[in-house]
Amino acid sequence: MVHVFECIYYNSLSAKEQLTVRSCGGPCHRKLPNCTHLCPETCHPGECPSPDQCSKKVNVRCGCQSLKKELLCKDVQAAYRSSGTDPKDVSRNQYGLGILPCNSDCRSKVKASEAELQHRKSKAPEEKEPETKDNAKRRRRRVRALEDEKTSTLQRIVAGIRRFLLFVITIIALIASVYLGYKGLQWLSERMNEAEIQRQRRYTRT
């Protein structure tokens, strides 16, 4: 929003009054620099005051995301700073992740997940579809279908080349016919001219 004031009027106001007249009176709603939340203050010029004192609530989790807790944003920022991380460098979808330390329950869940994954990996080869006559027939049919598809593609390519060659030959034959026809007409015209000249010569002698 743009404000226009008379210089004398604006300079006659105190610093607090100058801030007041420059505000629209609504909420600021600018994103705070240190977190994902919006400024809760009334519209104000300049930087948002106390961005490290955000009182919004944040769901924080442990590294494996088993534990969950609700903390004030300012406490989350303080936890990041104490671990040597600038809150500004944390992406929005990672904000609050890893703040809580994992406990023994987390380690138990991780071990259970790893055991389940290992069990699935070891069981996967056993669950492989056994080789039967039906499977062999289906595989042969798939191979034949692929071969037929390749053959069909090759046939289409050959047919396209043949059509192209036929078109080229037709064009060449047409050009040759026109050329020979032109030469034939030219030869006939020359013969007729010679005959006419000879006829005129005979006429003049008589």
Backbone as CSV, one residue per row, in Angstrom:
resi,resn,N_x,N_y,N_z,CA_x,CA_y,CA_z,C_x,C_y,C_z
1,MET,0.845,-1.187,0.000,0.000,0.000,0.000,0.881,1.238,0.000
2,VAL,0.484,2.256,-0.772,1.242,3.502,-0.874,0.497,4.596,-0.124
3,HIS,1.211,5.303,0.759,0.650,6.432,1.499,1.289,7.716,1.005
4,VAL,0.495,8.774,0.932,0.997,10.096,0.535,0.615,11.087,1.626
5,PHE,1.612,11.760,2.173,1.382,12.743,3.233,2.061,14.055,2.865
6,GLU,1.509,15.126,3.403,2.216,16.404,3.312,3.443,16.336,4.204
7,CYS,4.531,16.863,3.710,5.796,16.774,4.441,5.684,17.395,5.830
8,ILE,5.026,18.570,5.910,4.913,19.264,7.210,4.112,18.418,8.185
9,TYR,2.987,17.828,7.683,2.144,17.012,8.559,2.899,15.780,9.063
10,TYR,3.577,15.068,8.141,4.256,13.826,8.528,5.393,14.093,9.511
11,ASN,6.143,15.161,9.273,7.279,15.458,10.156,6.841,15.975,11.517
12,SER,5.581,16.421,11.600,5.084,16.895,12.896,4.653,15.755,13.805
13,LEU,4.558,14.538,13.265,4.125,13.389,14.061,5.302,12.782,14.801
14,SER,4.980,12.111,15.908,6.012,11.377,16.636,6.347,10.094,15.880
15,ALA,7.413,9.419,16.290,7.818,8.187,15.612,6.716,7.141,15.671
16,LYS,6.044,7.029,16.809,4.966,6.051,16.951,3.791,6.420,16.063
17,GLU,3.461,7.708,16.007,2.355,8.159,15.170,2.676,7.972,13.684
18,GLN,3.940,8.153,13.317,4.328,7.916,11.926,4.113,6.459,11.530
19,LEU,4.457,5.535,12.436,4.217,4.115,12.156,2.729,3.823,12.036
20,THR,1.928,4.492,12.864,0.484,4.250,12.868,-0.155,4.706,11.563
21,VAL,0.208,5.916,11.091,-0.429,6.433,9.879,0.037,5.672,8.632
22,ARG,1.173,5.020,8.718,1.672,4.257,7.571,1.107,2.835,7.524
23,SER,0.297,2.465,8.498,-0.296,1.125,8.567,-1.720,1.149,8.038
24,CYS,-2.125,0.061,7.367,-3.506,-0.044,6.883,-4.446,-0.475,7.988
25,GLY,-3.902,-0.937,9.097,-4.718,-1.366,10.219,-5.059,-2.843,10.209
26,GLY,-4.765,-3.528,9.121,-5.037,-4.958,9.041,-3.849,-5.777,9.511
27,PRO,-3.958,-7.102,9.470,-2.827,-7.948,9.872,-1.691,-7.868,8.857
28,CYS,-0.466,-8.053,9.329,0.708,-7.963,8.459,0.734,-9.106,7.443
29,HIS,0.675,-10.335,7.947,0.606,-11.540,7.102,1.782,-11.694,6.144
30,ARG,2.931,-11.143,6.528,4.151,-11.450,5.784,4.801,-12.677,6.414
31,LYS,5.477,-13.481,5.607,6.135,-14.678,6.133,7.310,-14.269,7.005
32,LEU,7.381,-14.892,8.178,8.494,-14.613,9.082,9.778,-15.219,8.517
33,PRO,10.907,-14.569,8.742,12.153,-15.025,8.103,12.710,-16.327,8.662
34,ASN,12.368,-16.680,9.921,13.006,-17.832,10.564,12.155,-19.096,10.586
35,CYS,10.894,-19.005,10.148,10.015,-20.177,10.226,9.017,-20.132,9.081
36,THR,8.022,-21.007,9.162,7.046,-21.121,8.076,5.775,-20.332,8.341
37,HIS,5.718,-19.581,9.435,4.491,-18.899,9.825,4.459,-17.456,9.331
38,LEU,3.267,-16.834,9.457,3.066,-15.453,9.040,3.119,-14.530,10.245
39,CYS,3.501,-13.300,9.990,3.615,-12.308,11.062,2.233,-12.009,11.636
40,PRO,2.042,-12.135,12.966,0.727,-11.896,13.559,0.474,-10.432,13.902
41,GLU,1.470,-9.573,13.728,1.336,-8.173,14.122,0.431,-7.419,13.151
42,THR,-0.020,-6.233,13.610,-0.768,-5.331,12.739,0.167,-4.788,11.664
43,CYS,-0.392,-4.483,10.504,0.391,-3.983,9.370,1.380,-2.921,9.823
44,HIS,2.641,-3.092,9.426,3.702,-2.198,9.890,4.748,-2.051,8.802
45,PRO,5.452,-0.936,8.761,6.557,-0.787,7.815,7.810,-1.469,8.343
46,GLY,8.745,-1.749,7.452,10.012,-2.329,7.878,9.918,-3.807,8.176
47,GLU,10.959,-4.331,8.838,11.023,-5.756,9.153,10.052,-6.117,10.268
48,CYS,9.643,-7.386,10.270,8.718,-7.858,11.305,9.449,-7.912,12.649
49,PRO,8.801,-7.425,13.722,9.457,-7.410,15.030,9.520,-8.805,15.656
50,SER,10.642,-9.120,16.276,10.832,-10.366,17.041,10.446,-11.614,16.255
51,PRO,11.067,-11.862,15.106,10.714,-13.072,14.349,11.114,-14.356,15.060
52,ASP,12.049,-14.256,16.029,12.470,-15.452,16.767,11.599,-15.731,17.978
53,GLN,10.498,-14.968,18.137,9.577,-15.178,19.251,8.205,-15.629,18.759
54,CYS,8.176,-16.335,17.646,6.906,-16.813,17.085,6.240,-17.768,18.072
55,SER,4.957,-17.512,18.353,4.237,-18.313,19.353,3.300,-19.342,18.723
56,LYS,3.430,-19.568,17.429,2.610,-20.595,16.790,3.073,-21.982,17.238
57,LYS,2.155,-22.953,17.203,2.482,-24.311,17.630,2.957,-25.141,16.434
58,VAL,3.949,-25.988,16.706,4.553,-26.814,15.660,4.573,-28.265,16.123
59,ASN,4.204,-29.175,15.238,4.328,-30.607,15.529,5.757,-31.048,15.226
60,VAL,6.470,-31.453,16.251,7.854,-31.900,16.079,7.900,-33.420,16.226
61,ARG,8.874,-34.024,15.567,8.996,-35.482,15.570,10.448,-35.873,15.773
62,CYS,10.633,-37.148,16.076,11.991,-37.677,16.169,12.481,-38.038,14.769
63,GLY,13.715,-38.496,14.673,14.291,-38.795,13.368,13.550,-39.878,12.612
64,CYS,13.057,-40.902,13.299,12.328,-41.981,12.624,10.830,-41.705,12.548
65,GLN,10.405,-40.547,13.062,9.020,-40.074,13.028,8.057,-40.946,13.829
66,SER,8.595,-41.673,14.798,7.724,-42.473,15.663,7.141,-41.622,16.788
67,LEU,7.948,-40.691,17.313,7.506,-39.828,18.405,7.011,-38.504,17.855
68,LYS,5.990,-37.961,18.508,5.401,-36.705,18.067,5.047,-35.860,19.284
69,LYS,5.293,-34.553,19.167,5.014,-33.644,20.273,4.732,-32.259,19.706
70,GLU,3.990,-31.457,20.476,3.652,-30.102,20.048,4.462,-29.097,20.850
71,LEU,5.198,-28.223,20.149,6.015,-27.203,20.801,5.732,-25.848,20.180
72,LEU,6.075,-24.784,20.928,5.988,-23.446,20.366,7.097,-23.260,19.335
73,CYS,6.802,-22.494,18.317,7.764,-22.301,17.231,9.066,-21.688,17.743
74,LYS,8.965,-20.764,18.693,10.189,-20.132,19.211,11.091,-21.161,19.900
75,ASP,10.472,-22.176,20.546,11.266,-23.232,21.176,11.916,-24.135,20.116
76,VAL,11.210,-24.355,19.009,11.778,-25.147,17.916,12.973,-24.416,17.309
77,GLN,12.828,-23.091,17.134,13.941,-22.299,16.605,15.148,-22.366,17.540
78,ALA,14.872,-22.276,18.847,15.962,-22.342,19.825,16.654,-23.705,19.781
79,ALA,15.867,-24.780,19.586,16.450,-26.122,19.509,17.343,-26.257,18.273
80,TYR,16.902,-25.690,17.166,17.737,-25.725,15.956,19.042,-24.968,16.176
81,ARG,18.948,-23.803,16.795,20.156,-22.998,17.004,21.123,-23.701,17.953
82,SER,20.581,-24.361,18.978,21.457,-25.056,19.926,22.179,-26.238,19.278
83,SER,21.583,-26.775,18.193,22.234,-27.885,17.482,23.135,-27.389,16.352
84,GLY,23.253,-26.059,16.234,24.129,-25.485,15.210,23.480,-25.323,13.854
85,THR,22.151,-25.359,13.795,21.425,-25.218,12.529,20.645,-23.917,12.523
86,ASP,20.731,-23.179,11.442,19.955,-21.949,11.297,18.547,-22.320,10.849
87,PRO,17.501,-21.909,11.573,16.124,-22.252,11.174,15.781,-21.812,9.754
88,LYS,16.451,-20.767,9.265,16.175,-20.300,7.908,16.539,-21.352,6.862
89,ASP,17.497,-22.220,7.194,17.981,-23.210,6.232,17.140,-24.482,6.203
90,VAL,16.143,-24.589,7.084,15.306,-25.794,7.156,14.111,-25.622,6.224
91,SER,13.890,-26.590,5.343,12.766,-26.496,4.407,11.444,-26.667,5.148
92,ARG,10.384,-26.236,4.505,9.072,-26.240,5.152,8.613,-27.646,5.522
93,ASN,8.817,-28.617,4.618,8.337,-29.976,4.903,9.233,-30.725,5.891
94,GLN,10.417,-30.159,6.209,11.309,-30.783,7.188,11.315,-30.041,8.521
95,TYR,10.533,-28.957,8.613,10.560,-28.128,9.819,9.977,-28.911,11.002
96,GLY,10.761,-29.074,12.052,10.333,-29.804,13.243,10.745,-31.262,13.255
97,LEU,11.276,-31.765,12.138,11.680,-33.167,12.066,13.068,-33.340,12.676
98,GLY,13.196,-34.310,13.575,14.476,-34.587,14.218,14.729,-33.786,15.477
99,ILE,13.751,-32.982,15.903,13.924,-32.197,17.138,13.904,-33.115,18.354
100,LEU,12.985,-34.075,18.362,12.900,-35.004,19.492,13.924,-36.122,19.324
101,PRO,14.569,-36.548,20.405,15.501,-37.683,20.311,14.731,-39.005,20.289
102,CYS,15.235,-39.961,19.544,14.619,-41.290,19.512,14.869,-42.008,20.843
103,ASN,13.904,-42.816,21.279,14.050,-43.578,22.524,14.113,-45.075,22.221
104,SER,13.987,-45.874,23.262,14.086,-47.331,23.092,12.944,-47.882,22.246
105,ASP,11.751,-47.270,22.344,10.632,-47.725,21.517,10.938,-47.530,20.034
106,CYS,11.583,-46.400,19.730,11.956,-46.139,18.332,12.902,-47.215,17.830
107,ARG,13.910,-47.549,18.644,14.882,-48.555,18.228,14.223,-49.915,18.041
108,SER,13.245,-50.226,18.900,12.528,-51.499,18.755,11.740,-51.535,17.448
109,LYS,11.098,-50.394,17.121,10.332,-50.335,15.874,11.245,-50.446,14.659
110,VAL,12.418,-49.808,14.757,13.366,-49.882,13.644,13.837,-51.314,13.447
111,LYS,14.157,-52.005,14.555,14.592,-53.397,14.454,13.494,-54.279,13.877
112,ALA,12.247,-54.041,14.323,11.132,-54.834,13.808,10.939,-54.598,12.308
113,SER,11.082,-53.333,11.883,10.936,-53.017,10.458,12.039,-53.674,9.641
114,GLU,13.281,-53.634,10.168,14.397,-54.261,9.460,14.211,-55.768,9.368
115,ALA,13.708,-56.384,10.463,13.474,-57.829,10.448,12.387,-58.197,9.443
116,GLU,11.322,-57.385,9.392,10.245,-57.641,8.437,10.742,-57.504,7.001
117,LEU,11.565,-56.478,6.762,12.116,-56.279,5.426,13.014,-57.443,5.021
118,GLN,13.841,-57.905,5.954,14.726,-59.031,5.667,13.923,-60.299,5.395
119,HIS,12.834,-60.472,6.151,11.971,-61.641,5.953,11.334,-61.616,4.563
120,ARG,10.911,-60.436,4.141,10.298,-60.317,2.812,11.312,-60.603,1.713
121,LYS,12.547,-60.113,1.912,13.582,-60.353,0.907,13.911,-61.839,0.785
122,SER,13.995,-62.525,1.937,14.320,-63.953,1.906,13.162,-64.781,1.372
123,LYS,11.952,-64.273,1.530,10.773,-65.016,1.095,10.476,-64.792,-0.383
124,ALA,10.982,-63.708,-0.927,10.672,-63.361,-2.322,11.088,-64.444,-3.306
125,PRO,12.318,-65.006,-3.229,12.678,-66.068,-4.193,11.807,-67.304,-4.072
126,GLU,11.344,-67.603,-2.835,10.521,-68.787,-2.644,9.157,-68.622,-3.286
127,GLU,8.675,-67.362,-3.346,7.349,-67.115,-3.892,7.376,-66.940,-5.397
128,LYS,8.534,-67.155,-6.006,8.644,-67.024,-7.453,7.759,-68.072,-8.119
129,GLU,7.097,-67.691,-9.162,6.148,-68.569,-9.838,6.859,-69.806,-10.371
130,PRO,6.403,-71.009,-10.000,7.072,-72.229,-10.459,6.933,-72.398,-11.962
131,GLU,7.938,-73.046,-12.538,7.951,-73.294,-13.980,7.031,-74.474,-14.287
132,THR,5.998,-74.245,-15.059,5.066,-75.299,-15.455,4.931,-75.281,-16.971
133,LYS,4.205,-76.296,-17.469,3.979,-76.361,-18.911,3.175,-75.161,-19.392
134,ASP,2.176,-74.756,-18.575,1.365,-73.600,-18.971,2.220,-72.340,-19.042
135,ASN,3.108,-72.181,-18.038,3.981,-71.003,-18.051,4.903,-71.015,-19.263
136,ALA,5.435,-72.200,-19.580,6.315,-72.313,-20.748,5.556,-71.982,-22.031
137,LYS,4.295,-72.453,-22.124,3.497,-72.154,-23.310,3.220,-70.661,-23.418
138,ARG,2.879,-70.060,-22.272,2.616,-68.620,-22.295,3.866,-67.845,-22.710
139,ARG,5.033,-68.276,-22.188,6.268,-67.591,-22.545,6.564,-67.738,-24.037
140,ARG,6.326,-68.949,-24.584,6.554,-69.154,-26.022,5.601,-68.299,-26.850
141,ARG,4.345,-68.195,-26.380,3.388,-67.351,-27.103,3.828,-65.892,-27.093
142,ARG,4.348,-65.436,-25.934,4.830,-64.052,-25.865,6.001,-63.841,-26.814
143,VAL,6.909,-64.828,-26.854,8.066,-64.715,-27.756,7.603,-64.670,-29.205
144,ARG,6.637,-65.554,-29.549,6.131,-65.559,-30.926,5.439,-64.244,-31.257
145,ALA,4.695,-63.723,-30.290,4.009,-62.451,-30.527,5.010,-61.332,-30.784
146,LEU,6.101,-61.328,-30.006,7.136,-60.310,-30.222,7.792,-60.479,-31.586
147,GLU,8.074,-61.754,-31.954,8.685,-62.005,-33.263,7.743,-61.593,-34.394
148,ASP,6.431,-61.912,-34.229,5.460,-61.520,-35.257,5.381,-60.003,-35.375
149,GLU,5.467,-59.343,-34.223,5.414,-57.875,-34.244,6.627,-57.300,-34.968
150,LYS,7.817,-57.886,-34.688,9.024,-57.425,-35.377,8.914,-57.677,-36.880
151,THR,8.400,-58.891,-37.238,8.241,-59.216,-38.662,7.267,-58.263,-39.333
152,SER,6.154,-57.975,-38.641,5.165,-57.059,-39.198,5.762,-55.668,-39.404
153,THR,6.560,-55.227,-38.453,7.210,-53.917,-38.590,8.158,-53.901,-39.776
154,LEU,8.943,-54.986,-39.931,9.868,-55.085,-41.062,9.112,-55.101,-42.385
155,GLN,7.991,-55.824,-42.421,7.193,-55.875,-43.641,6.641,-54.499,-43.998
156,ARG,6.215,-53.748,-42.985,5.710,-52.398,-43.250,6.817,-51.508,-43.811
157,ILE,8.024,-51.658,-43.260,9.151,-50.854,-43.757,9.461,-51.207,-45.205
158,VAL,9.514,-52.530,-45.508,9.799,-52.977,-46.880,8.718,-52.477,-47.835
159,ALA,7.444,-52.568,-47.414,6.351,-52.103,-48.269,6.464,-50.598,-48.521
160,GLY,6.854,-49.854,-47.498,7.035,-48.416,-47.674,8.153,-48.100,-48.650
161,ILE,9.264,-48.854,-48.550,10.379,-48.647,-49.486,9.947,-48.979,-50.915
162,ARG,9.193,-50.060,-51.070,8.723,-50.436,-52.408,7.832,-49.349,-52.997
163,ARG,6.914,-48.820,-52.192,6.035,-47.760,-52.685,6.847,-46.532,-53.095
164,PHE,7.867,-46.218,-52.294,8.701,-45.062,-52.614,9.452,-45.274,-53.926
165,LEU,10.045,-46.486,-54.097,10.767,-46.783,-55.335,9.829,-46.756,-56.537
166,LEU,8.608,-47.298,-56.366,7.634,-47.280,-57.459,7.273,-45.852,-57.841
167,PHE,7.135,-45.005,-56.842,6.825,-43.600,-57.098,7.962,-42.926,-57.868
168,VAL,9.210,-43.202,-57.436,10.374,-42.607,-58.106,10.464,-43.085,-59.549
169,ILE,10.267,-44.407,-59.773,10.328,-44.961,-61.132,9.244,-44.344,-62.011
170,THR,8.044,-44.180,-61.448,6.946,-43.570,-62.208,7.290,-42.143,-62.619
171,ILE,7.858,-41.384,-61.686,8.238,-40.001,-61.991,9.304,-39.971,-63.086
172,ILE,10.316,-40.868,-62.972,11.385,-40.914,-63.980,10.810,-41.285,-65.351
173,ALA,9.910,-42.282,-65.370,9.297,-42.693,-66.638,8.484,-41.556,-67.241
174,LEU,7.770,-40.820,-66.399,6.966,-39.697,-66.888,7.864,-38.613,-67.483
175,ILE,8.962,-38.303,-66.777,9.899,-37.291,-67.283,10.519,-37.748,-68.603
176,ALA,10.909,-39.045,-68.670,11.496,-39.577,-69.903,10.498,-39.517,-71.057
177,SER,9.230,-39.833,-70.794,8.206,-39.796,-71.839,8.020,-38.380,-72.362
178,VAL,7.969,-37.428,-71.439,7.815,-36.028,-71.857,9.012,-35.585,-72.686
179,TYR,10.217,-35.971,-72.230,11.432,-35.562,-72.943,11.467,-36.170,-74.347
180,LEU,11.199,-37.488,-74.441,11.219,-38.149,-75.746,10.125,-37.600,-76.659
181,GLY,8.959,-37.320,-76.089,7.889,-36.734,-76.892,8.283,-35.376,-77.443
182,TYR,8.934,-34.582,-76.582,9.387,-33.260,-77.022,10.415,-33.395,-78.146
183,LYS,11.394,-34.316,-77.957,12.404,-34.520,-78.990,11.773,-35.020,-80.295
184,GLY,10.775,-35.911,-80.164,10.109,-36.421,-81.359,9.388,-35.316,-82.114
185,LEU,8.688,-34.442,-81.389,8.007,-33.320,-82.030,9.007,-32.374,-82.689
186,GLN,10.135,-32.168,-81.994,11.163,-31.289,-82.559,11.729,-31.878,-83.859
187,TRP,11.976,-33.183,-83.868,12.495,-33.848,-85.073,11.480,-33.773,-86.209
188,LEU,10.210,-34.016,-85.876,9.157,-33.954,-86.890,9.029,-32.550,-87.467
189,SER,9.147,-31.550,-86.585,9.064,-30.167,-87.053,10.211,-29.836,-87.998
190,GLU,11.422,-30.323,-87.671,12.575,-30.072,-88.538,12.397,-30.746,-89.895
191,ARG,11.886,-31.986,-89.908,11.662,-32.678,-91.178,10.631,-31.935,-92.040
192,MET,9.593,-31.461,-91.403,8.555,-30.743,-92.145,9.104,-29.440,-92.712
193,ASN,9.960,-28.765,-91.943,10.567,-27.526,-92.435,11.462,-27.810,-93.634
194,GLU,12.256,-28.882,-93.562,13.126,-29.247,-94.682,12.300,-29.580,-95.927
195,ALA,11.195,-30.309,-95.722,10.339,-30.660,-96.856,9.733,-29.414,-97.486
196,GLU,9.353,-28.468,-96.657,8.770,-27.230,-97.168,9.802,-26.426,-97.953
197,ILE,11.042,-26.397,-97.458,12.107,-25.660,-98.159,12.384,-26.292,-99.520
198,GLN,12.456,-27.618,-99.553,12.698,-28.311,-100.818,11.554,-28.078,-101.809
199,ARG,10.330,-28.056,-101.286,9.172,-27.825,-102.170,9.223,-26.429,-102.773
200,GLN,9.613,-25.452,-101.957,9.702,-24.082,-102.461,10.802,-23.952,-103.509
201,ARG,11.918,-24.658,-103.306,13.007,-24.615,-104.280,12.556,-25.190,-105.628
202,ARG,11.852,-26.298,-105.590,11.368,-26.892,-106.833,10.382,-25.961,-107.541
203,TYR,9.594,-25.275,-106.757,8.589,-24.375,-107.329,9.254,-23.193,-108.029
204,THR,10.331,-22.662,-107.407,11.019,-21.508,-107.997,11.752,-21.896,-109.274
205,ARG,12.244,-23.131,-109.414,12.945,-23.584,-110.609,11.999,-23.699,-111.802
206,THR,10.805,-24.119,-111.499,9.848,-24.265,-112.576,9.281,-22.911,-112.961
